């Protein structure tokens, strides 16, 4: 079974499984197609994180495929370019970290791939070369981002080919990207992307445009296997990626909820939404204070993930009144007085499970919609702007340093029981990722929802969404009026959004019934995806 936020990508993954491929093969095929059909959220120029379990996996395996800041990306570099307070969110100066996703594909395929590398890219090449029909999500973002896309001639040439945003059903062709994908398929990830002519063209064009990225930043990059982090919830073990992702915040939320009888609240009640939102604020206070590259910041992770710590922090939750976000202090101070940052971001989450029991939970991103809004020369690759989240404040834990990995919002999740994977799940959506994960898990485990019900249930987001300056509690309009009213009376900054609001995330999941050998998949109607099995 596979699930992704675009039906063509899901079909690519299903085809890989039908040809005898592993869940890893399916995940790579899905991601390659997403790089073409969802270019506002995914791309070869971005980062990725993997969780792999079951089958021949050694417990729960994790891959960190996130690129560090370029060797020349220093605070002095940005000051010399007129930026001493904040790195620009768009443009070549925002393209300062090496793209990690492709080397993550390499690591996973070397260990768990069954199909030839070259065979995993056929669909992606076809859709890039001959085009595919634009779907709803991409059409919406083309309209929203038209001024940004129009600011770069190559972005405008590809994504505004008629001088305007194309609409649903019109055909998007990415001929340069097709050539890059074909070369990558033929020559493999190192020569085909990081060390050969593609890398040289990326480096040449980005340097000419003013980016600090250089060829050596690409050739020296390697994704890495990592030890995941975990905590327990209702007798199951929940796995996340370690820092520099916000995975520990997702686990802290569950630790806080572990002390409550969540089921007694009911799934669509004031008590449910209130307590989850308050737990989220507490976890985010620690996240915003500490999260960075652990090679540069000594994060007290064991303390943050302990149940003793959760029991202390749970006392901050008033059962009938909301605390202002800014009033919640971190449980442990970093010592910096730098202003805390609130992340945003755009992402694709997808998952796959094969007949050998191997399960993949995977997430990939170019950070903001259309990333840095920069095309790397004639490669067709949209570069990520993940490095723009670095702080230029020297005292901030996420301060910019060459070779440092920035705070990452993207977190795939895996639920294990008795040493076997029972749920791969995740979502896109910056600040919303730990929140939607908590919603999905509580609805499945505490309330007995099936996967599709858990994905479709009304959603919320505490924090900033795209383009907003304030941290509101966004509630989908399907949440009952009286619940929204009572949350407002309790002091929550309630804002009602669309009944099915795409900015609150596109979630996917696969649930595995180990006893009966049954896979249950779900995909989010807020996106353009589908779950497919056979």
C-alpha positions in Angstrom: 0.0 0.0 0.0 1.0 3.6 -0.6 -0.4 7.0 0.2 0.7 10.4 -1.0 -0.8 13.9 -1.5 -1.0 13.5 -5.3 -2.8 10.7 -7.1 -0.1 10.4 -9.8 2.6 10.0 -7.2 0.6 7.3 -5.4 0.2 5.5 -8.8 4.0 5.7 -9.3 4.6 4.1 -5.9 1.9 1.4 -6.5 3.5 0.5 -9.8 6.9 0.1 -8.1 5.3 -2.4 -5.7 3.6 -4.3 -8.5 6.9 -4.7 -10.2 8.3 -6.4 -7.1 9.9 -3.3 -5.6 10.2 -2.7 -1.9 8.5 0.0 0.2 11.7 2.0 -0.2 11.6 1.7 -4.0 7.9 2.8 -3.9 8.9 5.8 -1.7 11.6 7.0 -4.1 9.2 6.6 -7.1 6.6 8.6 -5.2 9.0 11.4 -4.2 10.5 11.6 -7.7 7.0 12.1 -9.2 6.0 14.6 -6.5 9.1 16.7 -7.5 7.3 17.1 -10.8 3.6 17.2 -10.1 3.8 19.1 -6.8 6.7 21.6 -7.5 5.3 24.1 -5.0 5.9 21.6 -2.1 8.6 19.1 -3.2 11.7 19.1 -5.3 15.2 17.8 -6.0 16.5 21.0 -4.4 15.1 20.2 -1.0 15.6 18.0 2.1 14.0 14.8 3.4 13.7 12.6 6.5 13.0 8.9 6.6 11.8 6.3 9.1 12.0 2.7 8.0 10.8 -0.3 10.1 9.6 -3.9 9.7 10.8 -6.4 7.1 14.6 -6.5 7.0 15.0 -3.2 8.8 17.1 -3.3 12.0 14.5 -2.0 14.4 13.4 1.5 13.4 16.0 3.1 11.1 16.2 6.8 10.4 17.8 8.9 7.6 18.6 12.5 7.9 18.9 13.9 4.4 19.1 17.6 5.3 21.8 19.8 3.9 24.0 22.1 6.0 24.7 25.7 5.4 27.3 26.5 2.7 30.9 27.1 3.7 30.6 30.7 2.7 27.2 31.3 4.4 28.4 33.4 7.3 26.8 36.3 9.2 29.5 38.5 7.6 28.5 37.3 4.1 24.9 38.4 4.7 26.0 41.7 6.3 28.2 42.4 3.3 25.1 41.8 1.1 23.0 44.2 3.1 21.3 41.8 5.5 22.3 42.0 9.2 19.0 41.3 10.8 17.3 38.5 8.7 18.2 36.3 5.8 15.9 37.0 2.8 13.1 34.5 2.5 13.3 34.4 -1.3 15.9 34.8 -4.0 19.5 33.4 -4.3 20.5 34.6 -0.8 17.8 32.3 0.5 19.4 29.3 -1.3 22.2 28.6 1.2 21.9 25.0 2.2 22.9 21.9 0.2 19.8 19.9 -1.1 19.8 16.6 0.8 16.8 14.6 -0.5 18.5 12.8 -3.4 21.4 11.5 -1.2 18.7 10.2 1.2 17.3 8.2 -1.7 20.8 6.8 -2.2 21.2 5.6 1.3 17.7 4.0 1.5 18.1 2.3 -1.9 21.5 0.9 -1.1 20.1 -0.9 2.0 16.5 -1.7 1.0 16.1 -1.3 -2.7 15.1 -4.2 -4.9 14.4 -2.5 -8.3 17.1 -0.9 -10.4 17.7 2.7 -9.5 17.0 3.8 -13.1 13.6 2.2 -13.2 12.2 4.4 -10.4 12.1 7.6 -12.4 10.2 6.7 -15.5 6.9 8.4 -14.4 8.6 11.5 -13.2 10.5 11.9 -16.4 7.4 11.3 -18.5 5.3 13.9 -16.6 8.1 16.5 -16.7 8.8 16.0 -20.4 5.3 15.8 -21.7 3.4 17.5 -19.0 0.7 16.7 -16.5 -2.7 18.2 -15.6 -2.4 20.9 -12.9 -4.4 19.9 -9.9 -6.3 22.0 -7.4 -3.5 22.6 -4.8 -1.0 23.6 -7.4 -3.5 25.9 -9.2 -4.3 27.7 -6.0 -0.6 28.2 -5.1 0.2 29.4 -8.7 -2.3 32.2 -8.2 -1.1 33.0 -4.7 2.6 33.1 -5.7 2.3 34.6 -9.1 4.1 37.8 -8.0 6.9 35.7 -6.5 7.2 33.5 -9.6 7.2 36.5 -11.9 10.2 37.9 -10.0 12.6 35.3 -11.5 12.7 34.9 -15.3 13.2 31.1 -15.2 10.5 30.6 -12.6 8.1 32.7 -14.7 9.1 30.8 -17.9 8.3 27.5 -16.4 5.4 28.2 -14.1 3.8 31.2 -15.8 4.2 30.1 -19.4 1.2 32.0 -20.6 2.1 35.1 -18.6 -0.5 34.2 -16.0 -1.1 31.4 -13.5 -2.5 28.3 -15.2 -5.7 26.8 -13.8 -6.9 23.3 -12.9 -6.6 20.9 -15.9 -4.1 23.0 -17.9 -0.8 21.3 -18.7 2.5 22.0 -17.0 5.7 21.0 -18.9 9.1 21.1 -17.2 11.5 20.1 -20.0 14.7 21.1 -18.2 13.7 19.1 -15.1 13.0 16.1 -17.4 16.5 16.2 -18.7 17.9 16.4 -15.1 15.8 13.5 -13.9 16.8 11.4 -16.9 20.5 12.1 -16.2 20.0 11.3 -12.5 18.3 8.0 -13.4 21.1 7.0 -15.8 24.1 8.0 -13.7 23.0 7.5 -10.2 22.7 10.0 -7.2 26.4 10.9 -6.9 27.5 11.4 -10.5 24.0 12.2 -11.6 23.3 15.0 -9.0 26.1 15.9 -6.6 29.4 15.5 -8.5 28.8 15.7 -12.2 27.5 18.3 -14.7 24.2 18.8 -12.9 26.1 19.8 -9.7 28.4 22.1 -11.7 25.5 23.8 -13.4 23.7 24.3 -10.1 26.8 25.7 -8.5 27.7 28.0 -11.5 24.2 29.5 -11.8 23.7 30.0 -8.0 27.1 31.7 -7.6 26.4 34.0 -10.5 23.1 34.9 -8.9 24.7 35.7 -5.6 24.1 32.5 -3.5 26.8 31.4 -1.1 26.4 27.8 -2.3 29.4 26.4 -4.2 30.3 23.1 -5.9 32.2 21.8 -2.9 29.1 22.2 -0.8 27.4 19.7 -3.1 30.2 17.3 -3.7 31.0 17.1 0.0 27.4 16.5 1.1 26.3 13.1 2.4 23.0 12.0 4.0 23.4 10.0 7.1 21.8 7.2 9.1 20.6 8.4 12.5 19.2 7.0 15.7 15.5 8.0 16.0 14.0 9.2 19.3 10.9 7.8 20.9 8.3 7.9 23.7 5.4 5.8 24.7 1.7 6.5 24.2 -1.0 4.1 25.4 1.3 1.1 25.3 2.8 1.8 21.9 6.2 3.3 21.1 6.1 6.5 18.9 9.2 7.2 16.9 10.4 10.6 15.5 13.6 12.0 14.0 16.0 13.7 16.5 17.0 17.4 16.3 17.5 19.3 14.2 13.8 18.4 13.5 11.0 19.3 15.8 10.2 15.6 16.4 10.9 15.9 20.1 8.0 18.5 20.4 5.6 16.0 18.9 6.7 13.4 21.5 6.4 16.0 24.3 2.8 16.7 23.3 2.0 13.0 23.6 3.8 12.8 27.0 1.6 15.6 28.3 -1.6 13.8 27.0 -0.5 10.5 28.5 -1.5 11.9 31.9 -5.2 12.4 30.8 -8.1 10.2 30.1 -8.4 11.6 26.6 -11.2 9.2 25.6 -13.5 10.6 28.4 -13.5 14.1 26.7 -15.0 13.0 23.5 -13.5 13.6 20.1 -15.2 16.9 19.1 -15.5 18.7 22.4 -14.2 21.8 24.1 -12.2 19.8 26.5 -10.4 17.9 23.7 -9.4 20.9 21.7 -8.5 23.0 24.7 -6.2 20.4 26.3 -4.4 19.6 23.1 -3.9 23.2 22.2 -2.5 23.9 25.7 -0.2 20.9 25.5 1.1 22.1 22.1 1.9 25.6 23.5 4.0 24.0 26.3 5.9 21.7 23.9 6.5 24.6 21.5 8.0 26.8 24.3 10.8 24.3 24.7 11.1 23.7 20.9 11.4 27.4 20.1 14.0 28.0 22.9 16.3 25.1 22.0 15.8 23.5 18.6 18.9 23.6 16.4 21.7 21.4 15.1 22.7 19.2 18.1 26.3 19.4 16.8 26.3 23.1 17.7 23.8 23.2 20.6 23.7 20.8 23.6 20.0 20.1 23.7 18.8 18.5 27.0 16.8 15.9 25.0 16.6 13.2 27.7 15.1 15.6 30.1 12.6 17.0 27.6 11.4 13.4 26.8 11.1 12.1 30.3 7.7 11.5 31.9 8.9 13.2 35.1 9.4 16.4 33.0 6.0 16.0 31.4 4.3 15.6 34.8 5.9 18.9 35.9 4.9 20.8 32.8 1.4 19.4 32.7 0.7 21.5 35.8 0.7 24.5 33.6 -2.5 23.4 31.8 -5.6 25.1 33.3 -8.5 22.9 32.4 -10.8 25.9 31.8 -8.6 28.8 30.7 -6.1 29.3 28.0 -2.6 30.7 28.6 -1.3 33.2 26.1 1.3 31.6 23.9 3.9 34.2 24.9 3.3 33.7 28.6 4.5 30.1 28.6 8.2 30.0 29.5 10.4 27.1 28.4 11.0 24.5 31.2 14.8 24.9 30.7 16.4 28.1 29.6 19.0 28.1 26.8 20.4 31.3 28.2 19.8 33.4 25.1 17.5 36.4 25.1 17.0 36.2 21.4 13.5 36.4 20.1 11.9 33.0 19.5 11.1 32.1 16.0 7.8 30.6 14.7 8.3 28.3 11.6 6.2 28.1 8.5 6.7 25.8 5.6 5.4 23.6 2.8 6.0 19.9 2.5 4.9 16.6 1.2 4.4 13.5 3.4 4.0 10.0 2.0 4.2 6.4 3.2 4.5 2.9 1.8 4.3 -0.7 3.0 5.4 -3.8 1.1 4.5 -7.5 1.2 7.7 -8.3 3.2 6.5 -6.1 6.0 8.8 -3.2 5.3 7.2 0.2 6.1 8.4 3.6 5.2 7.4 7.0 6.7 8.8 9.8 4.6 8.7 13.6 4.4 10.3 15.9 1.8 10.3 19.7 1.5 11.6 22.8 -0.2 10.4 24.7 2.8 8.2 27.6 1.6 5.9 27.2 -1.4 8.2 27.2 -4.4 11.2 27.3 -2.0 13.6 30.1 -2.7 11.8 30.9 -6.0 15.1 30.3 -7.8 15.8 27.8 -10.6 19.4 26.5 -10.6 20.4 27.4 -14.2 19.1 25.1 -16.9 18.6 22.1 -14.5 14.9 22.9 -13.8 15.6 22.4 -10.1 13.8 24.7 -7.7 16.1 25.4 -4.8 14.9 25.2 -1.2 15.0 28.2 1.1 15.2 26.1 4.3 18.4 28.1 5.4 16.4 31.3 5.5 15.1 30.1 8.9 18.6 30.6 10.4 18.9 33.5 12.7 21.6 36.2 12.2 21.6 36.8 16.0 24.8 35.3 17.2 23.3 34.4 20.6 20.3 32.5 19.1 20.5 28.7 19.3 19.6 28.5 15.6 22.1 31.1 14.6 23.8 30.8 11.2 27.1 29.0 11.0 28.8 27.4 8.0 28.2 23.6 8.0 25.3 23.9 10.4 21.9 22.3 9.9 18.9 24.6 10.6 15.8 24.0 12.6 13.6 21.6 10.6 9.8 21.5 10.8 9.5 18.3 8.8 8.8 15.1 10.8 7.7 11.7 9.6 6.3 9.5 12.4 6.1 5.8 13.1 4.0 3.9 15.7 5.4 0.5 16.9 3.8 -2.2 19.0 5.6 -5.3 20.2 8.5 -4.4 18.0 6.5 -4.2 14.8 5.2 -1.2 12.8 1.5 -0.5 13.2 1.1 3.0 11.8 3.1 5.2 9.4 1.7 8.8 9.5 2.5 12.4 8.9 1.5 15.6 7.3 2.8 18.8 5.7 2.3 22.2 7.3 5.2 23.7 9.3 3.9 24.4 12.9 0.9 22.2 12.2 2.9 18.9 11.8 3.1 18.0 15.5 -0.4 19.2 16.0 -2.0 17.2 13.2 0.0 14.1 14.2 -1.4 14.4 17.8 -4.9 14.8 16.3 -4.5 11.7 14.2 -3.0 9.5 16.9 -5.5 10.4 19.6 -8.4 9.9 17.2 -7.1 6.5 16.1 -5.9 5.2 19.5 -8.2 6.9 22.0 -11.4 7.2 19.9 -11.1 4.2 17.6 -11.3 6.1 14.3 -10.1 4.3 11.2 -7.3 6.0 9.3 -9.5 7.9 6.8 -11.8 9.1 9.5 -8.8 10.4 11.5 -7.5 12.3 8.5 -10.8 13.8 7.6 -11.8 14.8 11.1 -12.0 18.6 11.7 -8.5 20.1 12.2 -7.0 23.0 14.0 -3.7 24.9 14.0 -2.3 26.9 16.9 0.3 29.2 15.4 1.1 31.1 12.3 0.0 29.9 8.9 1.3 31.2 5.5 1.4 35.0 5.4 -0.1 35.7 8.9 1.7 37.8 11.5 -0.1 36.7 14.6 -0.4 33.3 16.3 -4.1 32.4 16.1 -6.0 29.3 16.9 -7.3 28.4 13.4 -10.3 26.1 13.5 -12.0 24.5 10.5 -15.5 25.6 10.1 -16.8 22.1 10.6 -15.9 22.3 14.3 -19.3 23.0 16.1 -20.2 26.6 16.6 -20.7 26.1 20.3 -17.2 24.5 20.7 -15.6 27.5 18.8 -17.6 29.9 21.0 -16.5 28.2 24.2 -12.9 28.1 23.1 -13.0 31.9 22.5 -14.6 32.4 26.0 -11.7 30.4 27.5 -9.3 32.9 26.0 -8.1 31.2 22.8 -7.5 33.5 19.8 -10.0 31.7 17.7 -10.1 32.2 13.9 -12.4 30.2 11.7 -11.1 29.0 8.4 -12.5 27.0 5.5 -14.3 23.7 6.3 -11.5 21.8 4.5 -8.5 24.1 4.7 -5.4 23.0 2.8 -3.2 25.3 4.9 -3.9 23.1 7.9 -2.0 20.2 6.3 -2.3 17.3 3.9 -2.0 14.2 6.0 -1.5 10.6 4.9 -1.2 7.3 6.8 -1.0 3.5 6.5 -2.1 1.3 9.4 -0.9 -2.3 9.6 -2.9 -5.0 11.3 0.0 -7.3 12.1 -2.3 -10.2 13.3 -4.4 -10.3 10.1 -1.9 -9.0 7.6 -4.2 -6.2 6.6 -3.1 -2.7 5.4 -5.4 0.2 5.8 -4.5 3.5 4.1 -5.9 7.0 4.0 -5.2 10.2 2.1 -6.2 13.8 2.8 -9.1 15.3 0.8 -7.5 18.7 1.6 -4.8 17.7 -1.0 -4.9 15.9 -4.3 -3.8 12.5 -3.1 -5.0 8.9 -2.7 -4.1 5.7 -0.9 -3.6 2.7 -3.2 -3.1 -0.9 -2.4 -3.3 -4.3 -4.0 
